[in-house]
Amino acid sequence: VIQAVFFGICVLTDLSSLLTKGNDSQEQERQLKKLIALRDWVMAVLAFPVGVFVVTMFWSIYIYDRELVYPKLLDNFIPAWLNHGMHTTVLPFVLIEMRTTHHQYPSRSCGLAAVCTFAVGYILWVCWIHHVTGVWVYPLLEHLSPGVKIIFFAAVTVIINIFYLVGEVLNNYIWDTQK
């Protein structure tokens, strides 16, 4: 969903840019700058770190023991192409986007705070779903004791923050913003 929203914002930004090209309206220019800032923030804080996290974590655990993240039973309901759409194509598309469009990253402290807020919010949502339904969204969590779950959730938060930093460094490298 994050990727779909992000790429929807990208399309809207590109269309708005094309439609306002050559127009002297300062209001339209101001609105376009806001849209570009939103696109850049979503890329920096959500699309890149969450996308890379999903691909690396999902496939790492899948290779180790697929039943922990994607039980074989799901093959009957979710076709392989859709699985790859959710867990594979995210990475090449977000890397292509990063290579083709320069994104302005927020300050490091604001970016990391936003990533942490998202991670903690998502973890709380996963825990709430378990509280209400009695079922863990990710079967891996069924095998972890409460203490290990806390360590796991903390590690996940640290990893997604590392991916934020990787995205920032990669963006700066690609666009050579340090010169």
Solvent accessible surface area in square Angstrom, and as a share of the most:
residue,aa,sasa,rsa
1,V,153,0.88
2,I,40,0.20
3,Q,29,0.13
4,A,75,0.58
5,V,84,0.48
6,F,0,0.00
7,F,59,0.24
8,G,41,0.40
9,I,22,0.11
10,C,10,0.06
11,V,87,0.50
12,L,95,0.47
13,T,3,0.02
14,D,83,0.43
15,L,92,0.46
16,S,28,0.18
17,S,39,0.25
18,L,118,0.59
19,L,146,0.72
20,T,25,0.14
21,K,151,0.64
22,G,78,0.75
23,N,73,0.37
24,D,137,0.71
25,S,40,0.26
26,Q,158,0.70
27,E,88,0.39
28,Q,74,0.33
29,E,80,0.36
30,R,116,0.42
31,Q,80,0.35
32,L,16,0.08
33,K,126,0.53
34,K,110,0.47
35,L,32,0.16
36,I,56,0.29
37,A,61,0.47
38,L,82,0.41
39,R,20,0.07
40,D,7,0.04
41,W,102,0.36
42,V,10,0.06
43,M,0,0.00
44,A,0,0.00
45,V,1,0.01
46,L,31,0.16
47,A,0,0.00
48,F,4,0.02
49,P,0,0.00
50,V,17,0.10
51,G,1,0.01
52,V,13,0.07
53,F,32,0.13
54,V,48,0.27
55,V,16,0.09
56,T,53,0.31
57,M,42,0.19
58,F,16,0.06
59,W,52,0.18
60,S,68,0.44
61,I,27,0.13
62,Y,52,0.20
63,I,142,0.72
64,Y,176,0.67
65,D,56,0.29
66,R,46,0.17
67,E,84,0.38
68,L,21,0.10
69,V,22,0.13
70,Y,8,0.03
71,P,31,0.20
72,K,129,0.55
73,L,115,0.57
74,L,54,0.27
75,D,65,0.34
76,N,115,0.59
77,F,144,0.60
78,I,42,0.21
79,P,56,0.35
80,A,73,0.57
81,W,182,0.64
82,L,69,0.34
83,N,9,0.05
84,H,79,0.35
85,G,34,0.33
86,M,80,0.36
87,H,30,0.13
88,T,48,0.28
89,T,47,0.28
90,V,15,0.08
91,L,50,0.25
92,P,62,0.39
93,F,112,0.47
94,V,0,0.00
95,L,68,0.34
96,I,100,0.51
97,E,20,0.09
98,M,0,0.00
99,R,143,0.52
100,T,90,0.52
101,T,34,0.20
102,H,67,0.30
103,H,0,0.00
104,Q,124,0.55
105,Y,26,0.10
106,P,31,0.20
107,S,67,0.43
108,R,126,0.46
109,S,82,0.53
110,C,81,0.48
111,G,0,0.00
112,L,45,0.22
113,A,57,0.44
114,A,21,0.16
115,V,1,0.00
116,C,48,0.29
117,T,98,0.57
118,F,58,0.24
119,A,4,0.03
120,V,73,0.42
121,G,37,0.35
122,Y,92,0.35
123,I,23,0.12
124,L,113,0.56
125,W,146,0.51
126,V,6,0.03
127,C,43,0.26
128,W,141,0.49
129,I,46,0.23
130,H,56,0.25
131,H,135,0.60
132,V,92,0.53
133,T,83,0.48
134,G,53,0.51
135,V,92,0.53
136,W,30,0.11
137,V,67,0.38
138,Y,80,0.30
139,P,26,0.17
140,L,27,0.14
141,L,3,0.02
142,E,102,0.46
143,H,127,0.57
144,L,37,0.18
145,S,59,0.38
146,P,106,0.66
147,G,41,0.40
148,V,70,0.40
149,K,27,0.12
150,I,121,0.61
151,I,120,0.61
152,F,49,0.21
153,F,30,0.12
154,A,56,0.43
155,A,42,0.33
156,V,18,0.10
157,T,21,0.12
158,V,88,0.50
159,I,56,0.28
160,I,7,0.04
161,N,19,0.10
162,I,87,0.44
163,F,35,0.14
164,Y,0,0.00
165,L,56,0.28
166,V,70,0.40
167,G,0,0.00
168,E,16,0.07
169,V,91,0.52
170,L,53,0.26
171,N,2,0.01
172,N,36,0.19
173,Y,175,0.66
174,I,43,0.22
175,W,84,0.29
176,D,68,0.35
177,T,61,0.35
178,Q,143,0.63
179,K,204,0.86
